[in-house]
Amino acid sequence: MNFFELIKSRRSIRKFSPQSISRDLIEKIIESGAYAPSACNIQGWRFVVVDEPLLKEKIFDLGGSAIIRSAPVVILVFYDNRTTNTEYADYIQSAAAAMQNMLLAAAELGLGACWVAHLPRKKDLRKLFNSPKYFEPIAAMLLGFKDGSPDTAMPRKFALAKIVGYNAFADIAEKTGAPDNLFLKRLARKIYYRLPGGPKKLLNNFIDKNFVKKFKN
Ligand SMILES: Cc1cc2nc3c(=O)[nH]c(=O)nc-3n(C[C@H](O)[C@H](O)[C@H](O)COP(=O)(O)O)c2cc1C
């Protein structure tokens, strides 16, 4: 498969077989992440590989996505947020570049992966992993062998002509996939994080079931 075919056939995988993954493979993927560009070449990432079931359960208990429990490996990406670029949060961009490299590396190796930002509150993750305050949890990547999941990519929602503008902003009238009722949905998320364990878990399982249904895997 050539590079462009790989990009177009990659898709998020949320169902995994319990088969474990060798550290060689995990490190190959993380190394691909560490070869991403980073703002000012700071390379301020830290990768936390979680394969202990109890630790995954703890991340779920704190409000992280329910699918975290079913992935053999979860790679949390932290990044040093001491940037001078206060306008563009370039540390998040650098971490995202690493994430994307890792997703593509996993696809190249025939593994399933999913980018997850449904994670516990940052202060809780920092506490769990004893990370200094200036390391910010950015995202997690689930990793594992696919469990009979489909290989076909999710169709793209918008034709190029709608999203590309030459010397001008592309079609302003065209909607993006951003949710309606943004204010209420943001409020709901804030409340979710403050719920006690039991109701949070219930809601969390429900959210993820819907995700898996919506994205058909
Ligand atoms: C920043 C970011 C955050 C995401 N967070 C989640 C998540 O919390 N849970 C999840 O199931 N998928 C998550 N995804 C995966 C998206 O749902 C997925 O990329 C999207 O539906 C398109 O599908 P595809 O990756 O198969 O092309 C996330 C993706 C990105 C880029």
The ligand as an ORCA input file, in Angstrom:
! r2SCAN-3c Opt
* xyz 0 1
  C      -8.752     15.271     18.643
  C      -9.530     13.971     18.489
  C     -10.201     13.473     19.564
  C     -10.913     12.257     19.464
  N     -11.509     11.738     20.573
  C     -12.181     10.578     20.485
  C     -12.754     10.000     21.640
  O     -12.666     10.532     22.757
  N     -13.414      8.809     21.526
  C     -13.505      8.170     20.312
  O     -14.111      7.094     20.268
  N     -12.956      8.694     19.178
  C     -12.297      9.878     19.242
  N     -11.689     10.396     18.129
  C     -11.784      9.679     16.843
  C     -12.815     10.335     15.938
  O     -14.130     10.019     16.388
  C     -12.596      9.827     14.495
  O     -11.317     10.243     14.070
  C     -13.648     10.375     13.534
  O     -14.923      9.845     13.836
  C     -13.302     10.034     12.077
  O     -13.150      8.653     11.918
  P     -11.806      8.006     11.350
  O     -10.691      8.285     12.328
  O     -12.113      6.538     11.251
  O     -11.521      8.656     10.031
  C     -10.968     11.583     18.207
  C     -10.258     12.110     17.117
  C      -9.540     13.277     17.261
  C      -8.751     13.802     16.085
*
